[in-house]
Amino acid sequence: MWQPDGWGWRARIGVLTPHADIGPEAEFHAMAPTGVSVHAARVPLGIMAPGGAMDSTVALQPVRAFADPPHIDAAAELLAAAPLHAIAVGFTSSSYVRGAVADAALQARLEERTRGIPVVITCAAAVLALRTLGARRLALIDPPWFSPELTQLGMQYFESQDFEVVHAAPAGLPSGQYLVHPGQLYEWARTHVPASAEAVFVGGNGFRAIGAIQALEEDLRRPVLTANQVAFWQALHVAGIRAPVVGYGALFAHAPIDP
């Protein structure tokens, strides 16, 4: 009998990711139902050295520049040359810095280059997920390499979309994408999420987080969203895929509401 070969006979999802970041495509692959394949294109990010090394706290200007033309536009156009059904932008930070209005403009701009392939922006997907779940009060947990200023901008992003942010802080964990285990995130979040939060959002597409979702939801008894989870959730739906995703959060049991 033929063996699985990884070809996306059901759907093919693209992701635009910082050039030295393996997080978005790794977590997309982990969540993908049978018959869904993941295909990445890399966009230069000035704060990442070869091998993925970064400063312990990221600077804001390179984060802002990630979403500027021409690099991300060219990457989207090249990725869209493949027979894909949706493309996600796997980068939370630029949304925090630029805001929700700029996210909508980025989506429209990139969709001009993708020749009709829908583009999903991570933070816009998070807003859609929270509204779909009916959650208004939010606990925001960011990667340890996010500065307090960047997290404050993230708080303002969600407040601009009519959410109440009852907690916002970078996780007190080692600052490095390859130094964090989901168990550490689980322990930190379980002790820092306030009872007043109706949902949790873990920002940062390079933050190793999806492995902790199920355990956190079981113990916190509320929805837990992560950057890659919400982006992949929306990408599946715009691609027309309704196959179940199990073990990565209650969100996957819900179809997005009309924005």
Secondary structure, 3 states (H helix, E strand, C coil): CCCCCCCCCCEEEEEEEECCCCHHHHHHHHHCCCCEEEEEEEECCCCCCHHHCCCCCCCHHHHHHCCCCCHHHHHHHHHCCCCCCEEEECCCHHHHHHCHHHHHHHHHHHHHHCCCCCEEEHHHHHHHHHHHHCCCEEEEEECCCCCHHHHHHHHHHHHCCCCEEEEEEECCCCCCCCCCCHHHHHHHHHHHCCCCCCEEEECCCCCCCHHHHHHHHHHHCCCEEEHHHHHHHHHHHHCCCCCCCCCCCHHHHCCCCCC
